[in-house]
């Protein structure tokens, strides 16, 4: 019995020491640490939820911006289709290249009734969307379709010319301009031809007299 009393007294004595976990100060420290940990976990959870909300908002804004951009591009395409119209009945499937047209007559209906289709309205039909594919200066091929390995220059395949602004030499002109040497040769030929002798008045009288004598 006295041994139990000694144990209780020793336990009570040890509890009052600063190193014992059962003391009031140590229990308070443990409680404060636990509360601090709970507050930190709660703060991290709130930050995570806030971040998720921000990501959702950014995604919604991105989708709205993409939809607006898509609608704007569709409106631009519709406007281009209305502005530039191509009459497919005048276009042959065998033709190639860009379709060069003028703005549609819907913008000025009053002028479209009075104005007749001109020759300039019939442009070269080109299926491609690049201006480099337009045939210029009478060429039947585009610039860059031929490469001269000796001069290391690009040119036209139809006439083998490397000058971009030069006219196609394969075209047969209706009227060829004569050079100075050709004109001199032509004048020399004309001078060598025998000219017809013109009979004057005296010669005609002599001819008539000779005819009378013969009679």
C-alpha positions in Angstrom: 0.0 0.0 0.0 2.8 2.4 0.8 4.4 1.5 -2.5 1.4 2.8 -4.4 1.5 6.1 -2.5 5.2 6.4 -3.4 4.4 5.9 -7.1 1.6 8.4 -7.1 3.8 11.0 -5.5 6.6 10.3 -7.9 4.2 10.7 -10.9 2.9 13.9 -9.6 6.4 15.2 -9.0 7.5 14.3 -12.6 4.4 15.9 -14.1 5.4 19.3 -12.8 8.8 19.1 -14.7 9.1 21.1 -17.9 10.2 18.1 -20.0 7.2 16.0 -19.2 4.6 15.9 -22.0 1.8 15.9 -19.5 2.5 19.4 -18.2 0.1 22.2 -18.9 2.7 24.2 -21.0 3.6 21.3 -23.2 0.0 20.4 -23.8 -0.7 24.0 -24.8 2.2 24.0 -27.2 0.9 20.8 -28.8 -2.6 22.3 -29.2 -1.2 25.4 -30.8 0.9 23.4 -33.2 -2.2 21.3 -34.2 -4.3 24.5 -34.7 -1.6 26.1 -36.8 -1.4 22.9 -39.0 -5.1 22.9 -39.5 -5.1 26.6 -40.5 -2.3 26.0 -43.0 -4.2 23.0 -44.5 -7.4 25.1 -44.8 -5.5 28.0 -46.4 -3.9 25.6 -49.0 -7.3 24.1 -49.8 -8.8 27.6 -50.3 -5.9 28.6 -52.6 -6.3 25.4 -54.6 -10.0 26.0 -55.0 -9.4 29.7 -56.0 -6.8 28.6 -58.6 -9.2 26.1 -60.1 -11.8 28.8 -60.4 -9.3 31.1 -62.1 -8.4 28.4 -64.6 -12.1 27.7 -65.4 -12.6 31.5 -65.9 -9.6 31.7 -68.2 -10.8 28.6 -70.2 -14.2 30.2 -70.6 -12.7 33.5 -71.8 -10.5 31.6 -74.3 -13.4 29.8 -75.7 -15.5 33.0 -76.0 -12.5 34.7 -77.8 -12.1 31.8 -80.2 -15.8 31.9 -81.0 -15.8 35.6 -81.6 -12.7 35.3 -83.9 -14.4 32.5 -85.8 -17.5 34.5 -86.3 -15.5 37.5 -87.4 -13.7 35.4 -90.0 -17.0 33.9 -91.2 -18.4 37.4 -91.6 -15.3 38.5 -93.6 -15.6 35.5 -95.9 -19.3 36.2 -96.5 -18.5 39.8 -97.3 -15.8 38.7 -99.8 -18.2 36.3 -101.4 -20.8 39.0 -101.8 -18.3 41.5 -103.0 -16.5 39.3 -105.5 -18.8 37.0 -107.5 -17.8 34.7 -110.3 -20.2 33.7 -113.0 -19.3 30.0 -113.4 -21.2 29.8 -116.7 -18.5 31.9 -118.3 -15.7 29.8 -116.8 -14.4 26.7 -118.5 -13.2 23.8 -116.4 -10.1 23.4 -118.7 -8.9 26.9 -117.8 -6.4 27.3 -115.1 -5.2 30.1 -112.7 -6.7 32.8 -110.6 -10.2 34.1 -111.1 -9.7 37.8 -111.4 -13.0 39.6 -111.0 -14.4 43.0 -110.2 -16.6 43.9 -107.2 -20.2 42.7 -107.6 -22.8 45.2 -109.0 -24.9 44.9 -105.8 -23.1 47.9 -104.3 -24.3 50.1 -107.2 -27.5 48.7 -108.8 -28.3 51.9 -110.7 -25.0 51.7 -112.6 -25.3 48.0 -113.3 -28.5 48.5 -115.4 -26.9 51.1 -117.7 -23.4 49.8 -117.9 -22.8 47.0 -120.4 -20.2 44.3 -119.9 -16.9 45.5 -121.3 -14.1 43.4 -122.8 -11.9 44.0 -119.7 -14.4 42.1 -117.6 -13.2 38.8 -119.2 -10.0 38.2 -117.3 -7.6 35.2 -117.3 -9.0 32.4 -115.2 -6.4 31.3 -112.7 -7.3 28.7 -110.1 -4.4 29.5 -107.8 -4.6 32.3 -105.2 -1.1 33.7 -106.0 -0.4 36.7 -108.2 2.8 35.1 -109.5 0.7 32.6 -111.4 -0.7 35.3 -113.7 0.6 35.0 -117.3 2.2 38.3 -118.3 3.7 39.8 -121.4 2.3 37.1 -123.6 4.0 34.2 -121.8 2.3 30.9 -121.6 4.3 29.9 -118.4 5.1 31.6 -115.1 8.4 33.2 -114.2 10.5 30.6 -112.4 9.4 27.6 -114.5 12.8 27.5 -116.2 16.3 27.5 -114.8 19.4 28.3 -116.8 22.3 26.4 -115.3 24.9 28.4 -117.2 23.8 31.8 -116.1 22.2 30.4 -112.9 19.1 32.5 -113.5 15.4 31.7 -113.4 13.2 32.4 -116.4 10.2 31.5 -118.5 9.9 27.9 -119.8 8.0 28.9 -123.0 10.7 31.2 -124.5 13.8 30.4 -122.3 14.1 34.1 -121.4 15.6 35.1 -118.0 14.4 38.7 -118.0 11.2 38.9 -116.0 9.9 42.1 -117.8 10.8 40.8 -121.3 8.0 40.0 -123.8 7.7 36.4 -124.9 9.7 35.8 -128.1 7.7 32.8 -129.1 4.7 35.0 -130.1 4.5 35.6 -133.9 3.8 39.3 -134.4 1.4 40.3 -137.3 3.5 43.3 -138.3 7.3 43.1 -138.1 9.1 46.4 -138.1 11.8 46.6 -140.7 15.3 47.5 -139.8 17.4 50.2 -141.5 19.3 47.6 -143.5 16.2 45.9 -144.8 14.7 49.3 -145.8 17.9 50.1 -147.8 17.8 46.7 -149.6 14.1 47.3 -150.5 14.8 50.8 -151.9 17.8 49.3 -154.0 15.5 46.7 -155.5 13.0 49.3 -156.5 15.6 51.5 -158.1 16.9 48.5 -160.3 13.4 47.8 -161.7 12.9 49.1 -165.3 10.6 52.1 -165.2 7.9 52.3 -167.9 8.6 55.0 -170.6 6.0 57.7 -170.6 5.0 59.0 -174.1 5.0 62.8 -174.4 2.8 64.9 -176.7 5.4 65.1 -179.5 6.0 61.4 -179.5 2.3 60.7 -179.8 2.0 63.1 -182.8 4.9 61.4 -184.5 3.2 58.0 -183.9 0.0 59.2 -185.5 1.8 60.6 -188.6 3.6 57.4 -189.1 0.3 55.5 -189.0 -1.2 57.9 -191.6 1.8 57.3 -193.9 1.4 53.6 -193.7 -2.3 53.9 -194.7 
